[in-house]
Amino acid sequence: SLVPTHHTPRSCFHRATMRASVVAIALVLAVATTVQGFVIQVPKASASGALVRPSPTTAPTTNITTNVCDLDWYYCPRDPGCITYTMSAHTVKVHAAGYSAPVKASNLSPGHTITVEVTGETTMTEVPVAGSYRIYALNGTNIAAGALTDVLTVNAPNFILEISFDLVAAAIGSDGWFEFGIDVFQQKSGSDEGFCLEIASLAYTKYEEHRDQPPFVMECKDEGNGHFIKDVHTIVPKAIPSPQCGGPDKCDLNYYYCPRDPGCITYTMSATSVEVDVLDANDIKPGDHIRLTINGTTSLHSVPVDGSYRVYDIAGHNVIGGALSDAMTIYNCVSEGCYFGVTTDFVLPSAAFTPEGWMEFALDVFQKSSGSDEGFCVEIANNAYVTYEQTHPQPPPGFVTYCKDEGWGHFVKDQINEIIWDAKCVLEGGR
């Protein structure tokens, strides 16, 4: 439903060492659409929630097909335990039960059973009796665990790891983020890692790739045969092949800071997620009732009393505006700054669309009276408009921003190409 939501801070935890945390942001309550249909049967699970697989007499064979779109996988970033890895992942599959058609990762709902299958090569000759596994959610919580003998098959040098668990809200973000990690331990008490993998939506992967700290690196090189050597390098995510997801293209939205905005030097708000809730069951079109929510971090500790906001359409017309105190909340302040949310409701005008198939509108926040001292300016646009902006560099100097966002509402003067982020569009149907 169109109910305001806010981000809560999350730890971008270090999978193999959940012990060391780095502050990031995620929303652990998601508004997600559910594709109704028949329930797809999955293999029988053990009491631990893990799939039971017999010991093989032949080379392992795979049992599931991927039906979740827009996923990447990669080894857990910054894991010093990678030096003990003995399992080289070659393929990863992810299946969500209860969906009659392929589903986007950002539209998964809590409660559905997720089955993950990883195949590859290992230096192990048998499954360690004392071994175990754990599944971690986006916010770092442990959501599944069990004996390795229940989920791992080894027929040297090949292996299959197959695990099922119930999806929880903590693995989902309203900004298109979806992520969980699989950590395999070869000895008791969760020690001697076999490997650690993260599976994430494209939106979350993009976030990891573009933020400066902590670096998106792996500390070991996979030789492909279960051998890993010490080598720090930038992670290159691998796509998980899947069928094409359906759904209206008009609800595939993006966001970015307003291009060529000289006022960006006064920005004090770093946008980290955008959600557009639409009271329409099929697509986003003129006349639809919209709720726009932008979450992020800020250097402000209170909402400016003279602040205001405005929403503009693609033609530059003012769609709606008002006092910032009516739309913005600031909360959960920490040493780096505070978290914020801005929410506004409006009717999407026809002037937000063009005959070329473009759709765009923008939210501009001002910290002082008379629409001065910008807090930030964010544009939301469909894929067609973003593609046009990227390929038609007019007006000069092109599709750029004049400031770099360093996080927590700190911006420095620097002309850079626009960084495009996925916005979550939720079609909620009419009321």
Secondary structure as a PSIPRED ss2 file (coil, helix, strand):
# PSIPRED VFORMAT (PSIPRED V4.0)

   1 S C   1.000  0.000  0.000
   2 L C   1.000  0.000  0.000
   3 V C   1.000  0.000  0.000
   4 P C   1.000  0.000  0.000
   5 T C   1.000  0.000  0.000
   6 H C   1.000  0.000  0.000
   7 H C   1.000  0.000  0.000
   8 T E   0.000  0.000  1.000
   9 P E   0.000  0.000  1.000
  10 R E   0.000  0.000  1.000
  11 S E   0.000  0.000  1.000
  12 C C   1.000  0.000  0.000
  13 F C   1.000  0.000  0.000
  14 H E   0.000  0.000  1.000
  15 R C   1.000  0.000  0.000
  16 A C   1.000  0.000  0.000
  17 T E   0.000  0.000  1.000
  18 M C   1.000  0.000  0.000
  19 R C   1.000  0.000  0.000
  20 A C   1.000  0.000  0.000
  21 S C   1.000  0.000  0.000
  22 V C   1.000  0.000  0.000
  23 V E   0.000  0.000  1.000
  24 A E   0.000  0.000  1.000
  25 I E   0.000  0.000  1.000
  26 A E   0.000  0.000  1.000
  27 L C   1.000  0.000  0.000
  28 V C   1.000  0.000  0.000
  29 L C   1.000  0.000  0.000
  30 A C   1.000  0.000  0.000
  31 V C   1.000  0.000  0.000
  32 A C   1.000  0.000  0.000
  33 T C   1.000  0.000  0.000
  34 T C   1.000  0.000  0.000
  35 V C   1.000  0.000  0.000
  36 Q C   1.000  0.000  0.000
  37 G C   1.000  0.000  0.000
  38 F C   1.000  0.000  0.000
  39 V C   1.000  0.000  0.000
  40 I C   1.000  0.000  0.000
  41 Q C   1.000  0.000  0.000
  42 V C   1.000  0.000  0.000
  43 P C   1.000  0.000  0.000
  44 K C   1.000  0.000  0.000
  45 A E   0.000  0.000  1.000
  46 S C   1.000  0.000  0.000
  47 A C   1.000  0.000  0.000
  48 S C   1.000  0.000  0.000
  49 G C   1.000  0.000  0.000
  50 A C   1.000  0.000  0.000
  51 L E   0.000  0.000  1.000
  52 V C   1.000  0.000  0.000
  53 R C   1.000  0.000  0.000
  54 P C   1.000  0.000  0.000
  55 S C   1.000  0.000  0.000
  56 P C   1.000  0.000  0.000
  57 T C   1.000  0.000  0.000
  58 T C   1.000  0.000  0.000
  59 A C   1.000  0.000  0.000
  60 P C   1.000  0.000  0.000
  61 T C   1.000  0.000  0.000
  62 T C   1.000  0.000  0.000
  63 N C   1.000  0.000  0.000
  64 I C   1.000  0.000  0.000
  65 T C   1.000  0.000  0.000
  66 T C   1.000  0.000  0.000
  67 N C   1.000  0.000  0.000
  68 V E   0.000  0.000  1.000
  69 C E   0.000  0.000  1.000
  70 D C   1.000  0.000  0.000
  71 L E   0.000  0.000  1.000
  72 D E   0.000  0.000  1.000
  73 W E   0.000  0.000  1.000
  74 Y E   0.000  0.000  1.000
  75 Y E   0.000  0.000  1.000
  76 C C   1.000  0.000  0.000
  77 P C   1.000  0.000  0.000
  78 R C   1.000  0.000  0.000
  79 D C   1.000  0.000  0.000
  80 P H   0.000  1.000  0.000
  81 G H   0.000  1.000  0.000
  82 C H   0.000  1.000  0.000
  83 I H   0.000  1.000  0.000
  84 T H   0.000  1.000  0.000
  85 Y C   1.000  0.000  0.000
  86 T C   1.000  0.000  0.000
  87 M E   0.000  0.000  1.000
  88 S E   0.000  0.000  1.000
  89 A E   0.000  0.000  1.000
  90 H E   0.000  0.000  1.000
  91 T E   0.000  0.000  1.000
  92 V E   0.000  0.000  1.000
  93 K E   0.000  0.000  1.000
  94 V E   0.000  0.000  1.000
  95 H E   0.000  0.000  1.000
  96 A E   0.000  0.000  1.000
  97 A C   1.000  0.000  0.000
  98 G C   1.000  0.000  0.000
  99 Y C   1.000  0.000  0.000
 100 S C   1.000  0.000  0.000
 101 A C   1.000  0.000  0.000
 102 P C   1.000  0.000  0.000
 103 V E   0.000  0.000  1.000
 104 K E   0.000  0.000  1.000
 105 A H   0.000  1.000  0.000
 106 S H   0.000  1.000  0.000
 107 N H   0.000  1.000  0.000
 108 L C   1.000  0.000  0.000
 109 S C   1.000  0.000  0.000
 110 P C   1.000  0.000  0.000
 111 G C   1.000  0.000  0.000
 112 H C   1.000  0.000  0.000
 113 T E   0.000  0.000  1.000
 114 I E   0.000  0.000  1.000
 115 T E   0.000  0.000  1.000
 116 V E   0.000  0.000  1.000
 117 E E   0.000  0.000  1.000
 118 V E   0.000  0.000  1.000
 119 T E   0.000  0.000  1.000
 120 G E   0.000  0.000  1.000
 121 E E   0.000  0.000  1.000
 122 T E   0.000  0.000  1.000
 123 T C   1.000  0.000  0.000
 124 M C   1.000  0.000  0.000
 125 T C   1.000  0.000  0.000
 126 E C   1.000  0.000  0.000
 127 V C   1.000  0.000  0.000
 128 P C   1.000  0.000  0.000
 129 V C   1.000  0.000  0.000
 130 A C   1.000  0.000  0.000
 131 G C   1.000  0.000  0.000
 132 S E   0.000  0.000  1.000
 133 Y E   0.000  0.000  1.000
 134 R E   0.000  0.000  1.000
 135 I E   0.000  0.000  1.000
 136 Y E   0.000  0.000  1.000
 137 A E   0.000  0.000  1.000
 138 L C   1.000  0.000  0.000
 139 N C   1.000  0.000  0.000
 140 G C   1.000  0.000  0.000
 141 T C   1.000  0.000  0.000
 142 N E   0.000  0.000  1.000
 143 I E   0.000  0.000  1.000
 144 A E   0.000  0.000  1.000
 145 A E   0.000  0.000  1.000
 146 G E   0.000  0.000  1.000
 147 A E   0.000  0.000  1.000
 148 L H   0.000  1.000  0.000
 149 T H   0.000  1.000  0.000
 150 D H   0.000  1.000  0.000
 151 V C   1.000  0.000  0.000
 152 L E   0.000  0.000  1.000
 153 T E   0.000  0.000  1.000
 154 V E   0.000  0.000  1.000
 155 N E   0.000  0.000  1.000
 156 A C   1.000  0.000  0.000
 157 P C   1.000  0.000  0.000
 158 N E   0.000  0.000  1.000
 159 F E   0.000  0.000  1.000
 160 I E   0.000  0.000  1.000
 161 L E   0.000  0.000  1.000
 162 E E   0.000  0.000  1.000
 163 I E   0.000  0.000  1.000
 164 S E   0.000  0.000  1.000
 165 F E   0.000  0.000  1.000
 166 D E   0.000  0.000  1.000
 167 L C   1.000  0.000  0.000
 168 V C   1.000  0.000  0.000
 169 A H   0.000  1.000  0.000
 170 A H   0.000  1.000  0.000
 171 A H   0.000  1.000  0.000
 172 I E   0.000  0.000  1.000
 173 G C   1.000  0.000  0.000
 174 S C   1.000  0.000  0.000
 175 D C   1.000  0.000  0.000
 176 G C   1.000  0.000  0.000
 177 W C   1.000  0.000  0.000
 178 F E   0.000  0.000  1.000
 179 E E   0.000  0.000  1.000
 180 F E   0.000  0.000  1.000
 181 G E   0.000  0.000  1.000
 182 I E   0.000  0.000  1.000
 183 D E   0.000  0.000  1.000
 184 V E   0.000  0.000  1.000
 185 F E   0.000  0.000  1.000
 186 Q E   0.000  0.000  1.000
 187 Q E   0.000  0.000  1.000
 188 K C   1.000  0.000  0.000
 189 S C   1.000  0.000  0.000
 190 G C   1.000  0.000  0.000
 191 S E   0.000  0.000  1.000
 192 D E   0.000  0.000  1.000
 193 E E   0.000  0.000  1.000
 194 G E   0.000  0.000  1.000
 195 F E   0.000  0.000  1.000
 196 C E   0.000  0.000  1.000
 197 L E   0.000  0.000  1.000
 198 E E   0.000  0.000  1.000
 199 I E   0.000  0.000  1.000
 200 A E   0.000  0.000  1.000
 201 S E   0.000  0.000  1.000
 202 L H   0.000  1.000  0.000
 203 A H   0.000  1.000  0.000
 204 Y H   0.000  1.000  0.000
 205 T H   0.000  1.000  0.000
 206 K H   0.000  1.000  0.000
 207 Y H   0.000  1.000  0.000
 208 E H   0.000  1.000  0.000
 209 E H   0.000  1.000  0.000
 210 H H   0.000  1.000  0.000
 211 R C   1.000  0.000  0.000
 212 D C   1.000  0.000  0.000
 213 Q C   1.000  0.000  0.000
 214 P C   1.000  0.000  0.000
 215 P C   1.000  0.000  0.000
 216 F C   1.000  0.000  0.000
 217 V E   0.000  0.000  1.000
 218 M E   0.000  0.000  1.000
 219 E E   0.000  0.000  1.000
 220 C E   0.000  0.000  1.000
 221 K E   0.000  0.000  1.000
 222 D E   0.000  0.000  1.000
 223 E C   1.000  0.000  0.000
 224 G C   1.000  0.000  0.000
 225 N C   1.000  0.000  0.000
 226 G C   1.000  0.000  0.000
 227 H C   1.000  0.000  0.000
 228 F E   0.000  0.000  1.000
 229 I E   0.000  0.000  1.000
 230 K E   0.000  0.000  1.000
 231 D E   0.000  0.000  1.000
 232 V E   0.000  0.000  1.000
 233 H E   0.000  0.000  1.000
 234 T E   0.000  0.000  1.000
 235 I C   1.000  0.000  0.000
 236 V C   1.000  0.000  0.000
 237 P C   1.000  0.000  0.000
 238 K E   0.000  0.000  1.000
 239 A E   0.000  0.000  1.000
 240 I C   1.000  0.000  0.000
 241 P C   1.000  0.000  0.000
 242 S C   1.000  0.000  0.000
 243 P C   1.000  0.000  0.000
 244 Q C   1.000  0.000  0.000
 245 C C   1.000  0.000  0.000
 246 G C   1.000  0.000  0.000
 247 G C   1.000  0.000  0.000
 248 P C   1.000  0.000  0.000
 249 D H   0.000  1.000  0.000
 250 K H   0.000  1.000  0.000
 251 C H   0.000  1.000  0.000
 252 D C   1.000  0.000  0.000
 253 L E   0.000  0.000  1.000
 254 N E   0.000  0.000  1.000
 255 Y E   0.000  0.000  1.000
 256 Y E   0.000  0.000  1.000
 257 Y E   0.000  0.000  1.000
 258 C C   1.000  0.000  0.000
 259 P C   1.000  0.000  0.000
 260 R C   1.000  0.000  0.000
 261 D C   1.000  0.000  0.000
 262 P H   0.000  1.000  0.000
 263 G H   0.000  1.000  0.000
 264 C H   0.000  1.000  0.000
 265 I H   0.000  1.000  0.000
 266 T H   0.000  1.000  0.000
 267 Y C   1.000  0.000  0.000
 268 T C   1.000  0.000  0.000
 269 M E   0.000  0.000  1.000
 270 S E   0.000  0.000  1.000
 271 A E   0.000  0.000  1.000
 272 T E   0.000  0.000  1.000
 273 S E   0.000  0.000  1.000
 274 V E   0.000  0.000  1.000
 275 E E   0.000  0.000  1.000
 276 V E   0.000  0.000  1.000
 277 D E   0.000  0.000  1.000
 278 V E   0.000  0.000  1.000
 279 L C   1.000  0.000  0.000
 280 D C   1.000  0.000  0.000
 281 A C   1.000  0.000  0.000
 282 N C   1.000  0.000  0.000
 283 D C   1.000  0.000  0.000
 284 I C   1.000  0.000  0.000
 285 K C   1.000  0.000  0.000
 286 P C   1.000  0.000  0.000
 287 G C   1.000  0.000  0.000
 288 D C   1.000  0.000  0.000
 289 H E   0.000  0.000  1.000
 290 I E   0.000  0.000  1.000
 291 R E   0.000  0.000  1.000
 292 L E   0.000  0.000  1.000
 293 T E   0.000  0.000  1.000
 294 I E   0.000  0.000  1.000
 295 N E   0.000  0.000  1.000
 296 G E   0.000  0.000  1.000
 297 T E   0.000  0.000  1.000
 298 T E   0.000  0.000  1.000
 299 S C   1.000  0.000  0.000
 300 L C   1.000  0.000  0.000
 301 H C   1.000  0.000  0.000
 302 S C   1.000  0.000  0.000
 303 V C   1.000  0.000  0.000
 304 P C   1.000  0.000  0.000
 305 V C   1.000  0.000  0.000
 306 D C   1.000  0.000  0.000
 307 G C   1.000  0.000  0.000
 308 S E   0.000  0.000  1.000
 309 Y E   0.000  0.000  1.000
 310 R E   0.000  0.000  1.000
 311 V E   0.000  0.000  1.000
 312 Y E   0.000  0.000  1.000
 313 D E   0.000  0.000  1.000
 314 I C   1.000  0.000  0.000
 315 A C   1.000  0.000  0.000
 316 G C   1.000  0.000  0.000
 317 H C   1.000  0.000  0.000
 318 N E   0.000  0.000  1.000
 319 V E   0.000  0.000  1.000
 320 I E   0.000  0.000  1.000
 321 G E   0.000  0.000  1.000
 322 G E   0.000  0.000  1.000
 323 A E   0.000  0.000  1.000
 324 L H   0.000  1.000  0.000
 325 S H   0.000  1.000  0.000
 326 D H   0.000  1.000  0.000
 327 A C   1.000  0.000  0.000
 328 M E   0.000  0.000  1.000
 329 T E   0.000  0.000  1.000
 330 I E   0.000  0.000  1.000
 331 Y E   0.000  0.000  1.000
 332 N C   1.000  0.000  0.000
 333 C C   1.000  0.000  0.000
 334 V C   1.000  0.000  0.000
 335 S C   1.000  0.000  0.000
 336 E C   1.000  0.000  0.000
 337 G C   1.000  0.000  0.000
 338 C E   0.000  0.000  1.000
 339 Y E   0.000  0.000  1.000
 340 F E   0.000  0.000  1.000
 341 G E   0.000  0.000  1.000
 342 V E   0.000  0.000  1.000
 343 T E   0.000  0.000  1.000
 344 T E   0.000  0.000  1.000
 345 D E   0.000  0.000  1.000
 346 F E   0.000  0.000  1.000
 347 V E   0.000  0.000  1.000
 348 L C   1.000  0.000  0.000
 349 P C   1.000  0.000  0.000
 350 S H   0.000  1.000  0.000
 351 A H   0.000  1.000  0.000
 352 A H   0.000  1.000  0.000
 353 F E   0.000  0.000  1.000
 354 T C   1.000  0.000  0.000
 355 P C   1.000  0.000  0.000
 356 E C   1.000  0.000  0.000
 357 G C   1.000  0.000  0.000
 358 W C   1.000  0.000  0.000
 359 M E   0.000  0.000  1.000
 360 E E   0.000  0.000  1.000
 361 F E   0.000  0.000  1.000
 362 A E   0.000  0.000  1.000
 363 L E   0.000  0.000  1.000
 364 D E   0.000  0.000  1.000
 365 V E   0.000  0.000  1.000
 366 F E   0.000  0.000  1.000
 367 Q E   0.000  0.000  1.000
 368 K E   0.000  0.000  1.000
 369 S C   1.000  0.000  0.000
 370 S C   1.000  0.000  0.000
 371 G C   1.000  0.000  0.000
 372 S E   0.000  0.000  1.000
 373 D E   0.000  0.000  1.000
 374 E E   0.000  0.000  1.000
 375 G E   0.000  0.000  1.000
 376 F E   0.000  0.000  1.000
 377 C E   0.000  0.000  1.000
 378 V E   0.000  0.000  1.000
 379 E E   0.000  0.000  1.000
 380 I E   0.000  0.000  1.000
 381 A E   0.000  0.000  1.000
 382 N E   0.000  0.000  1.000
 383 N H   0.000  1.000  0.000
 384 A H   0.000  1.000  0.000
 385 Y H   0.000  1.000  0.000
 386 V H   0.000  1.000  0.000
 387 T H   0.000  1.000  0.000
 388 Y H   0.000  1.000  0.000
 389 E H   0.000  1.000  0.000
 390 Q H   0.000  1.000  0.000
 391 T H   0.000  1.000  0.000
 392 H C   1.000  0.000  0.000
 393 P C   1.000  0.000  0.000
 394 Q C   1.000  0.000  0.000
 395 P C   1.000  0.000  0.000
 396 P C   1.000  0.000  0.000
 397 P C   1.000  0.000  0.000
 398 G C   1.000  0.000  0.000
 399 F C   1.000  0.000  0.000
 400 V E   0.000  0.000  1.000
 401 T E   0.000  0.000  1.000
 402 Y E   0.000  0.000  1.000
 403 C E   0.000  0.000  1.000
 404 K E   0.000  0.000  1.000
 405 D E   0.000  0.000  1.000
 406 E C   1.000  0.000  0.000
 407 G C   1.000  0.000  0.000
 408 W C   1.000  0.000  0.000
 409 G C   1.000  0.000  0.000
 410 H C   1.000  0.000  0.000
 411 F E   0.000  0.000  1.000
 412 V E   0.000  0.000  1.000
 413 K E   0.000  0.000  1.000
 414 D E   0.000  0.000  1.000
 415 Q E   0.000  0.000  1.000
 416 I E   0.000  0.000  1.000
 417 N E   0.000  0.000  1.000
 418 E C   1.000  0.000  0.000
 419 I C   1.000  0.000  0.000
 420 I C   1.000  0.000  0.000
 421 W E   0.000  0.000  1.000
 422 D E   0.000  0.000  1.000
 423 A E   0.000  0.000  1.000
 424 K E   0.000  0.000  1.000
 425 C E   0.000  0.000  1.000
 426 V E   0.000  0.000  1.000
 427 L E   0.000  0.000  1.000
 428 E C   1.000  0.000  0.000
 429 G C   1.000  0.000  0.000
 430 G C   1.000  0.000  0.000
 431 R C   1.000  0.000  0.000
